[in-house]
Each structure stands twice: as C-alpha cells, then as structure tokens.
Amino acid sequence: MKFKIYIESSIFSYLSARQSRDLVVAAHQQITTEWWHRQRHRFDLYVSELVIQEISAGDPVAATKRLEFLIGIPSLILTEDVMSLAIALLNSQAVPQQAVEDAYHIATATVHGMDFLVTWNCKHIANATLRNRIEQTCRNHDFEPPAILTLEQLLEE
C-alpha cells in the first residue's frame, strides 16, 4: 500500500518557476523537480480545491504551467469537518490568524487521512515551533494529523 500525500501549493510553484538565483530556493527547486520525476510514483498524491484555486491565480501562462502538474491527481473536498478543524487551528493559535489558507491545507490533509502533507511553506505549515500545537489541536478534534514535511525529507537515494 502506498502512502497518501497531500501536496500543498508551494510544491507546484517550485516545480514550475524559473530557476531562482537564491541558492536555497534553487536547491529546493532542484529537490522538487528530482522528487517529482523520480519518486512521486511511489505515493498516492492528492490536492484540494484550495490548491487548485491558489495555483490558478496570477499570471495566466504561469498558472497554466502549474495546473498541468495536476493532471491525474485527485482533489479532496473542503468538507464541514475540514472547515471546523481549520477554524480550531486558527482559534487555538496553532496557525496564525493571518494564515487562514495554511490552516485549511493542514485541516484538509488531516480530515482526509493523509499520511504526509508536503510543502515548502516553513513559516506556518512545516514549522517546528507550531508542530506540537497543530498536532494537539487535530487530536483534540479526534483526528490524527499527517506528518508535515518538506520534500527534502521524502527523498530516497
């Protein structure tokens, strides 16, 4: 059985962007491309309506390029449970109030039983200082949270 992965919007941005001159961002782009082409087949991939909305925004040419990566990937629905958990994540300050979309990404992955949530958003999602509050809030609402990781943590030699 394959692990189920929720892919947050930043992954598609890194996949489709021009090579960055920032060395850290360029390394993340390289890791993302390598993982996408060599290792994604080992997992069952999922996105959400929110991911589609976010990567559809902006420059139409860039948005089209991002959306092409979604072909064949199922989209998870933003249910009432997702909305309730997202609000709880915000109210408990597990996710800052200004990061509403990030709370919805975490809630969607959690409610739909994903094994992993992968992201390059280390400010509000893959953030070690927020992790305990995120996990506790999910468990307080009877959900087991996914492991929240960057793609670097999923790479295999």
Buried (B, 14 or more C-beta within 10 A) or exposed (E): EEEBBBBBBBBBBBBBBEEBEEEEBBEBBEBBBEBBEEEBEEBBBBBBBBBBEBBBEEEEEBBEBBBEBBEEBEBBEBEEBBBEBBBBBBEBEBBBEEBBBBBBBBBBBBBBEBBBBBBBBBEBBBBEEBBEBBBEBBEEBEBEBBBBBBBEEBEEE
